[in-house]
Amino acid sequence: SIHLAVDGWTAPIVASYLGIVVIWVDKGTLYRAVLEFSRLKESHSGKYLAKVIYECLERYNLSKFVC
């Protein structure tokens, strides 16, 4: 299984960003990888953020691991 760490913030120049990190364990070793650091272009609604995250997972062929 994989786990996601997602964090969003607004830069001083009033630009909003979303970072997506995937975390998994394989044979007792913990791994982490930054998948994406995206500039958000719309209102931060749950629907929009879910879309951004899902599209990122699709690009990396990871959406099949999401429940």
mmCIF file of the N, C-alpha and C atoms, coordinates in Angstrom:
data_MODEL
# 
_entry.id   MODEL 
# 
loop_
_atom_site.group_PDB 
_atom_site.id 
_atom_site.type_symbol 
_atom_site.label_atom_id 
_atom_site.label_alt_id 
_atom_site.label_comp_id 
_atom_site.label_asym_id 
_atom_site.label_entity_id 
_atom_site.label_seq_id 
_atom_site.pdbx_PDB_ins_code 
_atom_site.Cartn_x 
_atom_site.Cartn_y 
_atom_site.Cartn_z 
_atom_site.occupancy 
_atom_site.B_iso_or_equiv 
_atom_site.pdbx_formal_charge 
_atom_site.auth_seq_id 
_atom_site.auth_comp_id 
_atom_site.auth_asym_id 
_atom_site.auth_atom_id 
_atom_site.pdbx_PDB_model_num 
ATOM 1   N N  . SER A 1 1  ? 0.842   -1.187 0.000   1.00 0.00 ? 1  SER A N  1 
ATOM 2   C CA . SER A 1 1  ? 0.000   0.000  0.000   1.00 0.00 ? 1  SER A CA 1 
ATOM 3   C C  . SER A 1 1  ? 0.883   1.244  0.000   1.00 0.00 ? 1  SER A C  1 
ATOM 4   N N  . ILE A 1 2  ? 0.306   2.331  -0.426  1.00 0.00 ? 2  ILE A N  1 
ATOM 5   C CA . ILE A 1 2  ? 1.018   3.607  -0.433  1.00 0.00 ? 2  ILE A CA 1 
ATOM 6   C C  . ILE A 1 2  ? 0.259   4.596  0.437   1.00 0.00 ? 2  ILE A C  1 
ATOM 7   N N  . HIS A 1 3  ? 0.974   5.585  0.896   1.00 0.00 ? 3  HIS A N  1 
ATOM 8   C CA . HIS A 1 3  ? 0.383   6.659  1.686   1.00 0.00 ? 3  HIS A CA 1 
ATOM 9   C C  . HIS A 1 3  ? 0.765   7.971  1.026   1.00 0.00 ? 3  HIS A C  1 
ATOM 10  N N  . LEU A 1 4  ? -0.139  8.936  1.124   1.00 0.00 ? 4  LEU A N  1 
ATOM 11  C CA . LEU A 1 4  ? 0.125   10.255 0.553   1.00 0.00 ? 4  LEU A CA 1 
ATOM 12  C C  . LEU A 1 4  ? 0.278   11.278 1.660   1.00 0.00 ? 4  LEU A C  1 
ATOM 13  N N  . ALA A 1 5  ? 1.211   12.177 1.480   1.00 0.00 ? 5  ALA A N  1 
ATOM 14  C CA . ALA A 1 5  ? 1.340   13.362 2.323   1.00 0.00 ? 5  ALA A CA 1 
ATOM 15  C C  . ALA A 1 5  ? 1.105   14.542 1.384   1.00 0.00 ? 5  ALA A C  1 
ATOM 16  N N  . VAL A 1 6  ? 0.114   15.343 1.708   1.00 0.00 ? 6  VAL A N  1 
ATOM 17  C CA . VAL A 1 6  ? -0.266  16.466 0.844   1.00 0.00 ? 6  VAL A CA 1 
ATOM 18  C C  . VAL A 1 6  ? -0.250  17.732 1.686   1.00 0.00 ? 6  VAL A C  1 
ATOM 19  N N  . ASP A 1 7  ? 0.388   18.774 1.168   1.00 0.00 ? 7  ASP A N  1 
ATOM 20  C CA . ASP A 1 7  ? 0.453   20.040 1.890   1.00 0.00 ? 7  ASP A CA 1 
ATOM 21  C C  . ASP A 1 7  ? 0.272   21.181 0.901   1.00 0.00 ? 7  ASP A C  1 
ATOM 22  N N  . GLY A 1 8  ? -0.555  22.119 1.273   1.00 0.00 ? 8  GLY A N  1 
ATOM 23  C CA . GLY A 1 8  ? -0.770  23.290 0.431   1.00 0.00 ? 8  GLY A CA 1 
ATOM 24  C C  . GLY A 1 8  ? -0.412  24.548 1.195   1.00 0.00 ? 8  GLY A C  1 
ATOM 25  N N  . TRP A 1 9  ? 0.048   25.553 0.474   1.00 0.00 ? 9  TRP A N  1 
ATOM 26  C CA . TRP A 1 9  ? 0.367   26.830 1.106   1.00 0.00 ? 9  TRP A CA 1 
ATOM 27  C C  . TRP A 1 9  ? 0.349   27.939 0.073   1.00 0.00 ? 9  TRP A C  1 
ATOM 28  N N  . THR A 1 10 ? 0.340   29.147 0.588   1.00 0.00 ? 10 THR A N  1 
ATOM 29  C CA . THR A 1 10 ? 0.339   30.328 -0.275  1.00 0.00 ? 10 THR A CA 1 
ATOM 30  C C  . THR A 1 10 ? 1.657   31.059 -0.086  1.00 0.00 ? 10 THR A C  1 
ATOM 31  N N  . ALA A 1 11 ? 2.330   31.342 -1.183  1.00 0.00 ? 11 ALA A N  1 
ATOM 32  C CA . ALA A 1 11 ? 3.599   32.070 -1.162  1.00 0.00 ? 11 ALA A CA 1 
ATOM 33  C C  . ALA A 1 11 ? 3.327   33.560 -0.959  1.00 0.00 ? 11 ALA A C  1 
ATOM 34  N N  . PRO A 1 12 ? 4.327   34.306 -0.510  1.00 0.00 ? 12 PRO A N  1 
ATOM 35  C CA . PRO A 1 12 ? 4.149   35.746 -0.294  1.00 0.00 ? 12 PRO A CA 1 
ATOM 36  C C  . PRO A 1 12 ? 3.696   36.503 -1.543  1.00 0.00 ? 12 PRO A C  1 
ATOM 37  N N  . ILE A 1 13 ? 3.933   35.948 -2.709  1.00 0.00 ? 13 ILE A N  1 
ATOM 38  C CA . ILE A 1 13 ? 3.508   36.634 -3.933  1.00 0.00 ? 13 ILE A CA 1 
ATOM 39  C C  . ILE A 1 13 ? 2.063   36.284 -4.291  1.00 0.00 ? 13 ILE A C  1 
ATOM 40  N N  . VAL A 1 14 ? 1.352   35.709 -3.334  1.00 0.00 ? 14 VAL A N  1 
ATOM 41  C CA . VAL A 1 14 ? -0.060  35.336 -3.462  1.00 0.00 ? 14 VAL A CA 1 
ATOM 42  C C  . VAL A 1 14 ? -0.276  34.235 -4.512  1.00 0.00 ? 14 VAL A C  1 
ATOM 43  N N  . ALA A 1 15 ? 0.657   33.346 -4.614  1.00 0.00 ? 15 ALA A N  1 
ATOM 44  C CA . ALA A 1 15 ? 0.503   32.172 -5.467  1.00 0.00 ? 15 ALA A CA 1 
ATOM 45  C C  . ALA A 1 15 ? 0.347   30.966 -4.543  1.00 0.00 ? 15 ALA A C  1 
ATOM 46  N N  . SER A 1 16 ? -0.590  30.089 -4.851  1.00 0.00 ? 16 SER A N  1 
ATOM 47  C CA . SER A 1 16 ? -0.839  28.910 -4.024  1.00 0.00 ? 16 SER A CA 1 
ATOM 48  C C  . SER A 1 16 ? -0.233  27.672 -4.665  1.00 0.00 ? 16 SER A C  1 
ATOM 49  N N  . TYR A 1 17 ? 0.284   26.797 -3.818  1.00 0.00 ? 17 TYR A N  1 
ATOM 50  C CA . TYR A 1 17 ? 0.948   25.587 -4.288  1.00 0.00 ? 17 TYR A CA 1 
ATOM 51  C C  . TYR A 1 17 ? 0.460   24.374 -3.513  1.00 0.00 ? 17 TYR A C  1 
ATOM 52  N N  . LEU A 1 18 ? 0.615   23.211 -4.127  1.00 0.00 ? 18 LEU A N  1 
ATOM 53  C CA . LEU A 1 18 ? 0.270   21.952 -3.488  1.00 0.00 ? 18 LEU A CA 1 
ATOM 54  C C  . LEU A 1 18 ? 1.415   20.974 -3.714  1.00 0.00 ? 18 LEU A C  1 
ATOM 55  N N  . GLY A 1 19 ? 1.928   20.426 -2.624  1.00 0.00 ? 19 GLY A N  1 
ATOM 56  C CA . GLY A 1 19 ? 2.974   19.414 -2.707  1.00 0.00 ? 19 GLY A CA 1 
ATOM 57  C C  . GLY A 1 19 ? 2.378   18.042 -2.433  1.00 0.00 ? 19 GLY A C  1 
ATOM 58  N N  . ILE A 1 20 ? 2.760   17.056 -3.233  1.00 0.00 ? 20 ILE A N  1 
ATOM 59  C CA . ILE A 1 20 ? 2.249   15.693 -3.073  1.00 0.00 ? 20 ILE A CA 1 
ATOM 60  C C  . ILE A 1 20 ? 3.441   14.747 -2.949  1.00 0.00 ? 20 ILE A C  1 
ATOM 61  N N  . VAL A 1 21 ? 3.479   14.014 -1.833  1.00 0.00 ? 21 VAL A N  1 
ATOM 62  C CA . VAL A 1 21 ? 4.561   13.069 -1.549  1.00 0.00 ? 21 VAL A CA 1 
ATOM 63  C C  . VAL A 1 21 ? 3.942   11.688 -1.362  1.00 0.00 ? 21 VAL A C  1 
ATOM 64  N N  . VAL A 1 22 ? 4.560   10.679 -1.930  1.00 0.00 ? 22 VAL A N  1 
ATOM 65  C CA . VAL A 1 22 ? 4.114   9.301  -1.743  1.00 0.00 ? 22 VAL A CA 1 
ATOM 66  C C  . VAL A 1 22 ? 5.101   8.607  -0.805  1.00 0.00 ? 22 VAL A C  1 
ATOM 67  N N  . ILE A 1 23 ? 4.556   7.781  0.094   1.00 0.00 ? 23 ILE A N  1 
ATOM 68  C CA . ILE A 1 23 ? 5.359   7.079  1.097   1.00 0.00 ? 23 ILE A CA 1 
ATOM 69  C C  . ILE A 1 23 ? 4.952   5.606  1.068   1.00 0.00 ? 23 ILE A C  1 
ATOM 70  N N  . TRP A 1 24 ? 5.948   4.707  1.077   1.00 0.00 ? 24 TRP A N  1 
ATOM 71  C CA . TRP A 1 24 ? 5.638   3.282  1.098   1.00 0.00 ? 24 TRP A CA 1 
ATOM 72  C C  . TRP A 1 24 ? 6.768   2.523  1.776   1.00 0.00 ? 24 TRP A C  1 
ATOM 73  N N  . VAL A 1 25 ? 6.462   1.303  2.173   1.00 0.00 ? 25 VAL A N  1 
ATOM 74  C CA . VAL A 1 25 ? 7.451   0.415  2.786   1.00 0.00 ? 25 VAL A CA 1 
ATOM 75  C C  . VAL A 1 25 ? 7.589   -0.810 1.892   1.00 0.00 ? 25 VAL A C  1 
ATOM 76  N N  . ASP A 1 26 ? 8.827   -1.179 1.609   1.00 0.00 ? 26 ASP A N  1 
ATOM 77  C CA . ASP A 1 26 ? 9.103   -2.378 0.819   1.00 0.00 ? 26 ASP A CA 1 
ATOM 78  C C  . ASP A 1 26 ? 10.194  -3.171 1.522   1.00 0.00 ? 26 ASP A C  1 
ATOM 79  N N  . LYS A 1 27 ? 9.862   -4.388 1.909   1.00 0.00 ? 27 LYS A N  1 
ATOM 80  C CA . LYS A 1 27 ? 10.814  -5.273 2.592   1.00 0.00 ? 27 LYS A CA 1 
ATOM 81  C C  . LYS A 1 27 ? 11.450  -4.598 3.802   1.00 0.00 ? 27 LYS A C  1 
ATOM 82  N N  . GLY A 1 28 ? 10.624  -3.888 4.571   1.00 0.00 ? 28 GLY A N  1 
ATOM 83  C CA . GLY A 1 28 ? 11.079  -3.257 5.797   1.00 0.00 ? 28 GLY A CA 1 
ATOM 84  C C  . GLY A 1 28 ? 11.775  -1.921 5.634   1.00 0.00 ? 28 GLY A C  1 
ATOM 85  N N  . THR A 1 29 ? 11.922  -1.437 4.416   1.00 0.00 ? 29 THR A N  1 
ATOM 86  C CA . THR A 1 29 ? 12.570  -0.149 4.175   1.00 0.00 ? 29 THR A CA 1 
ATOM 87  C C  . THR A 1 29 ? 11.519  0.896  3.816   1.00 0.00 ? 29 THR A C  1 
ATOM 88  N N  . LEU A 1 30 ? 11.592  2.042  4.480   1.00 0.00 ? 30 LEU A N  1 
ATOM 89  C CA . LEU A 1 30 ? 10.673  3.150  4.231   1.00 0.00 ? 30 LEU A CA 1 
ATOM 90  C C  . LEU A 1 30 ? 11.194  3.998  3.078   1.00 0.00 ? 30 LEU A C  1 
ATOM 91  N N  . TYR A 1 31 ? 10.325  4.280  2.124   1.00 0.00 ? 31 TYR A N  1 
ATOM 92  C CA . TYR A 1 31 ? 10.671  5.114  0.970   1.00 0.00 ? 31 TYR A CA 1 
ATOM 93  C C  . TYR A 1 31 ? 9.733   6.313  0.904   1.00 0.00 ? 31 TYR A C  1 
ATOM 94  N N  . ARG A 1 32 ? 10.259  7.427  0.397   1.00 0.00 ? 32 ARG A N  1 
ATOM 95  C CA . ARG A 1 32 ? 9.468   8.639  0.163   1.00 0.00 ? 32 ARG A CA 1 
ATOM 96  C C  . ARG A 1 32 ? 9.894   9.222  -1.170  1.00 0.00 ? 32 ARG A C  1 
ATOM 97  N N  . ALA A 1 33 ? 8.923   9.771  -1.891  1.00 0.00 ? 33 ALA A N  1 
ATOM 98  C CA . ALA A 1 33 ? 9.242   10.421 -3.161  1.00 0.00 ? 33 ALA A CA 1 
ATOM 99  C C  . ALA A 1 33 ? 8.287   11.589 -3.370  1.00 0.00 ? 33 ALA A C  1 
ATOM 100 N N  . VAL A 1 34 ? 8.841   12.718 -3.765  1.00 0.00 ? 34 VAL A N  1 
ATOM 101 C CA . VAL A 1 34 ? 8.010   13.862 -4.125  1.00 0.00 ? 34 VAL A CA 1 
ATOM 102 C C  . VAL A 1 34 ? 7.472   13.596 -5.524  1.00 0.00 ? 34 VAL A C  1 
ATOM 103 N N  . LEU A 1 35 ? 6.154   13.563 -5.642  1.00 0.00 ? 35 LEU A N  1 
ATOM 104 C CA . LEU A 1 35 ? 5.542   13.346 -6.949  1.00 0.00 ? 35 LEU A CA 1 
ATOM 105 C C  . LEU A 1 35 ? 5.348   14.655 -7.693  1.00 0.00 ? 35 LEU A C  1 
ATOM 106 N N  . GLU A 1 36 ? 4.927   15.661 -6.966  1.00 0.00 ? 36 GLU A N  1 
ATOM 107 C CA . GLU A 1 36 ? 4.561   16.890 -7.657  1.00 0.00 ? 36 GLU A CA 1 
ATOM 108 C C  . GLU A 1 36 ? 4.579   18.083 -6.712  1.00 0.00 ? 36 GLU A C  1 
ATOM 109 N N  . PHE A 1 37 ? 4.887   19.225 -7.279  1.00 0.00 ? 37 PHE A N  1 
ATOM 110 C CA . PHE A 1 37 ? 4.802   20.517 -6.605  1.00 0.00 ? 37 PHE A CA 1 
ATOM 111 C C  . PHE A 1 37 ? 4.084   21.418 -7.601  1.00 0.00 ? 37 PHE A C  1 
ATOM 112 N N  . SER A 1 38 ? 2.782   21.585 -7.404  1.00 0.00 ? 38 SER A N  1 
ATOM 113 C CA . SER A 1 38 ? 1.943   22.236 -8.414  1.00 0.00 ? 38 SER A CA 1 
ATOM 114 C C  . SER A 1 38 ? 1.427   23.583 -7.955  1.00 0.00 ? 38 SER A C  1 
ATOM 115 N N  . ARG A 1 39 ? 1.367   24.495 -8.883  1.00 0.00 ? 39 ARG A N  1 
ATOM 116 C CA . ARG A 1 39 ? 0.709   25.773 -8.608  1.00 0.00 ? 39 ARG A CA 1 
ATOM 117 C C  . ARG A 1 39 ? -0.789  25.569 -8.791  1.00 0.00 ? 39 ARG A C  1 
ATOM 118 N N  . LEU A 1 40 ? -1.553  25.983 -7.796  1.00 0.00 ? 40 LEU A N  1 
ATOM 119 C CA . LEU A 1 40 ? -3.007  25.862 -7.863  1.00 0.00 ? 40 LEU A CA 1 
ATOM 120 C C  . LEU A 1 40 ? -3.573  27.060 -8.603  1.00 0.00 ? 40 LEU A C  1 
ATOM 121 N N  . LYS A 1 41 ? -4.445  26.794 -9.558  1.00 0.00 ? 41 LYS A N  1 
ATOM 122 C CA . LYS A 1 41 ? -4.961  27.852 -10.423 1.00 0.00 ? 41 LYS A CA 1 
ATOM 123 C C  . LYS A 1 41 ? -6.424  28.167 -10.176 1.00 0.00 ? 41 LYS A C  1 
ATOM 124 N N  . GLU A 1 42 ? -7.064  27.429 -9.261  1.00 0.00 ? 42 GLU A N  1 
ATOM 125 C CA . GLU A 1 42 ? -8.481  27.632 -8.969  1.00 0.00 ? 42 GLU A CA 1 
ATOM 126 C C  . GLU A 1 42 ? -8.678  27.745 -7.464  1.00 0.00 ? 42 GLU A C  1 
ATOM 127 N N  . SER A 1 43 ? -9.923  28.008 -7.078  1.00 0.00 ? 43 SER A N  1 
ATOM 128 C CA . SER A 1 43 ? -10.300 28.039 -5.673  1.00 0.00 ? 43 SER A CA 1 
ATOM 129 C C  . SER A 1 43 ? -9.976  26.688 -5.041  1.00 0.00 ? 43 SER A C  1 
ATOM 130 N N  . HIS A 1 44 ? -9.585  26.683 -3.793  1.00 0.00 ? 44 HIS A N  1 
ATOM 131 C CA . HIS A 1 44 ? -9.116  25.471 -3.125  1.00 0.00 ? 44 HIS A CA 1 
ATOM 132 C C  . HIS A 1 44 ? -10.264 24.627 -2.585  1.00 0.00 ? 44 HIS A C  1 
ATOM 133 N N  . SER A 1 45 ? -11.248 24.370 -3.384  1.00 0.00 ? 45 SER A N  1 
ATOM 134 C CA . SER A 1 45 ? -12.373 23.533 -2.957  1.00 0.00 ? 45 SER A CA 1 
ATOM 135 C C  . SER A 1 45 ? -11.901 22.085 -2.848  1.00 0.00 ? 45 SER A C  1 
ATOM 136 N N  . GLY A 1 46 ? -12.606 21.307 -2.062  1.00 0.00 ? 46 GLY A N  1 
ATOM 137 C CA . GLY A 1 46 ? -12.267 19.897 -1.933  1.00 0.00 ? 46 GLY A CA 1 
ATOM 138 C C  . GLY A 1 46 ? -12.313 19.177 -3.266  1.00 0.00 ? 46 GLY A C  1 
ATOM 139 N N  . LYS A 1 47 ? -13.284 19.540 -4.088  1.00 0.00 ? 47 LYS A N  1 
ATOM 140 C CA . LYS A 1 47 ? -13.431 18.908 -5.405  1.00 0.00 ? 47 LYS A CA 1 
ATOM 141 C C  . LYS A 1 47 ? -12.214 19.205 -6.289  1.00 0.00 ? 47 LYS A C  1 
ATOM 142 N N  . TYR A 1 48 ? -11.762 20.460 -6.278  1.00 0.00 ? 48 TYR A N  1 
ATOM 143 C CA . TYR A 1 48 ? -10.606 20.837 -7.102  1.00 0.00 ? 48 TYR A CA 1 
ATOM 144 C C  . TYR A 1 48 ? -9.327  20.161 -6.600  1.00 0.00 ? 48 TYR A C  1 
ATOM 145 N N  . LEU A 1 49 ? -9.116  20.166 -5.284  1.00 0.00 ? 49 LEU A N  1 
ATOM 146 C CA . LEU A 1 49 ? -7.911  19.542 -4.735  1.00 0.00 ? 49 LEU A CA 1 
ATOM 147 C C  . LEU A 1 49 ? -7.903  18.037 -5.006  1.00 0.00 ? 49 LEU A C  1 
ATOM 148 N N  . ALA A 1 50 ? -9.060  17.389 -4.882  1.00 0.00 ? 50 ALA A N  1 
ATOM 149 C CA . ALA A 1 50 ? -9.150  15.960 -5.196  1.00 0.00 ? 50 ALA A CA 1 
ATOM 150 C C  . ALA A 1 50 ? -8.795  15.712 -6.656  1.00 0.00 ? 50 ALA A C  1 
ATOM 151 N N  . LYS A 1 51 ? -9.239  16.593 -7.540  1.00 0.00 ? 51 LYS A N  1 
ATOM 152 C CA . LYS A 1 51 ? -8.943  16.466 -8.974  1.00 0.00 ? 51 LYS A CA 1 
ATOM 153 C C  . LYS A 1 51 ? -7.439  16.584 -9.226  1.00 0.00 ? 51 LYS A C  1 
ATOM 154 N N  . VAL A 1 52 ? -6.802  17.570 -8.602  1.00 0.00 ? 52 VAL A N  1 
ATOM 155 C CA . VAL A 1 52 ? -5.357  17.775 -8.775  1.00 0.00 ? 52 VAL A CA 1 
ATOM 156 C C  . VAL A 1 52 ? -4.586  16.549 -8.277  1.00 0.00 ? 52 VAL A C  1 
ATOM 157 N N  . ILE A 1 53 ? -4.967  16.039 -7.122  1.00 0.00 ? 53 ILE A N  1 
ATOM 158 C CA . ILE A 1 53 ? -4.284  14.873 -6.557  1.00 0.00 ? 53 ILE A CA 1 
ATOM 159 C C  . ILE A 1 53 ? -4.511  13.641 -7.435  1.00 0.00 ? 53 ILE A C  1 
ATOM 160 N N  . TYR A 1 54 ? -5.750  13.416 -7.856  1.00 0.00 ? 54 TYR A N  1 
ATOM 161 C CA . TYR A 1 54 ? -6.046  12.245 -8.686  1.00 0.00 ? 54 TYR A CA 1 
ATOM 162 C C  . TYR A 1 54 ? -5.291  12.302 -10.011 1.00 0.00 ? 54 TYR A C  1 
ATOM 163 N N  . GLU A 1 55 ? -5.249  13.472 -10.641 1.00 0.00 ? 55 GLU A N  1 
ATOM 164 C CA . GLU A 1 55 ? -4.528  13.608 -11.915 1.00 0.00 ? 55 GLU A CA 1 
ATOM 165 C C  . GLU A 1 55 ? -3.034  13.328 -11.737 1.00 0.00 ? 55 GLU A C  1 
ATOM 166 N N  . CYS A 1 56 ? -2.476  13.755 -10.615 1.00 0.00 ? 56 CYS A N  1 
ATOM 167 C CA . CYS A 1 56 ? -1.071  13.457 -10.317 1.00 0.00 ? 56 CYS A CA 1 
ATOM 168 C C  . CYS A 1 56 ? -0.872  11.948 -10.195 1.00 0.00 ? 56 CYS A C  1 
ATOM 169 N N  . LEU A 1 57 ? -1.748  11.288 -9.446  1.00 0.00 ? 57 LEU A N  1 
ATOM 170 C CA . LEU A 1 57 ? -1.639  9.840  -9.280  1.00 0.00 ? 57 LEU A CA 1 
ATOM 171 C C  . LEU A 1 57 ? -1.798  9.113  -10.612 1.00 0.00 ? 57 LEU A C  1 
ATOM 172 N N  . GLU A 1 58 ? -2.658  9.611  -11.466 1.00 0.00 ? 58 GLU A N  1 
ATOM 173 C CA . GLU A 1 58 ? -2.835  9.020  -12.799 1.00 0.00 ? 58 GLU A CA 1 
ATOM 174 C C  . GLU A 1 58 ? -1.544  9.119  -13.611 1.00 0.00 ? 58 GLU A C  1 
ATOM 175 N N  . ARG A 1 59 ? -0.867  10.275 -13.548 1.00 0.00 ? 59 ARG A N  1 
ATOM 176 C CA . ARG A 1 59 ? 0.380   10.458 -14.306 1.00 0.00 ? 59 ARG A CA 1 
ATOM 177 C C  . ARG A 1 59 ? 1.442   9.429  -13.906 1.00 0.00 ? 59 ARG A C  1 
ATOM 178 N N  . TYR A 1 60 ? 1.417   9.033  -12.646 1.00 0.00 ? 60 TYR A N  1 
ATOM 179 C CA . TYR A 1 60 ? 2.400   8.069  -12.150 1.00 0.00 ? 60 TYR A CA 1 
ATOM 180 C C  . TYR A 1 60 ? 1.836   6.650  -12.060 1.00 0.00 ? 60 TYR A C  1 
ATOM 181 N N  . ASN A 1 61 ? 0.653   6.441  -12.630 1.00 0.00 ? 61 ASN A N  1 
ATOM 182 C CA . ASN A 1 61 ? -0.002  5.131  -12.627 1.00 0.00 ? 61 ASN A CA 1 
ATOM 183 C C  . ASN A 1 61 ? -0.199  4.600  -11.203 1.00 0.00 ? 61 ASN A C  1 
ATOM 184 N N  . LEU A 1 62 ? -0.555  5.504  -10.278 1.00 0.00 ? 62 LEU A N  1 
ATOM 185 C CA . LEU A 1 62 ? -0.757  5.127  -8.882  1.00 0.00 ? 62 LEU A CA 1 
ATOM 186 C C  . LEU A 1 62 ? -2.215  5.185  -8.448  1.00 0.00 ? 62 LEU A C  1 
ATOM 187 N N  . SER A 1 63 ? -3.103  5.646  -9.304  1.00 0.00 ? 63 SER A N  1 
ATOM 188 C CA . SER A 1 63 ? -4.506  5.808  -8.903  1.00 0.00 ? 63 SER A CA 1 
ATOM 189 C C  . SER A 1 63 ? -5.143  4.477  -8.512  1.00 0.00 ? 63 SER A C  1 
ATOM 190 N N  . LYS A 1 64 ? -4.633  3.374  -9.037  1.00 0.00 ? 64 LYS A N  1 
ATOM 191 C CA . LYS A 1 64 ? -5.188  2.053  -8.712  1.00 0.00 ? 64 LYS A CA 1 
ATOM 192 C C  . LYS A 1 64 ? -4.954  1.671  -7.249  1.00 0.00 ? 64 LYS A C  1 
ATOM 193 N N  . PHE A 1 65 ? -4.067  2.381  -6.558  1.00 0.00 ? 65 PHE A N  1 
ATOM 194 C CA . PHE A 1 65 ? -3.783  2.093  -5.157  1.00 0.00 ? 65 PHE A CA 1 
ATOM 195 C C  . PHE A 1 65 ? -4.646  2.899  -4.193  1.00 0.00 ? 65 PHE A C  1 
ATOM 196 N N  . VAL A 1 66 ? -5.472  3.781  -4.725  1.00 0.00 ? 66 VAL A N  1 
ATOM 197 C CA . VAL A 1 66 ? -6.307  4.643  -3.886  1.00 0.00 ? 66 VAL A CA 1 
ATOM 198 C C  . VAL A 1 66 ? -7.640  3.963  -3.624  1.00 0.00 ? 66 VAL A C  1 
ATOM 199 N N  . CYS A 1 67 ? -8.041  3.939  -2.362  1.00 0.00 ? 67 CYS A N  1 
ATOM 200 C CA . CYS A 1 67 ? -9.336  3.332  -2.007  1.00 0.00 ? 67 CYS A CA 1 
ATOM 201 C C  . CYS A 1 67 ? -10.452 4.343  -2.151  1.00 0.00 ? 67 CYS A C  1 
# 
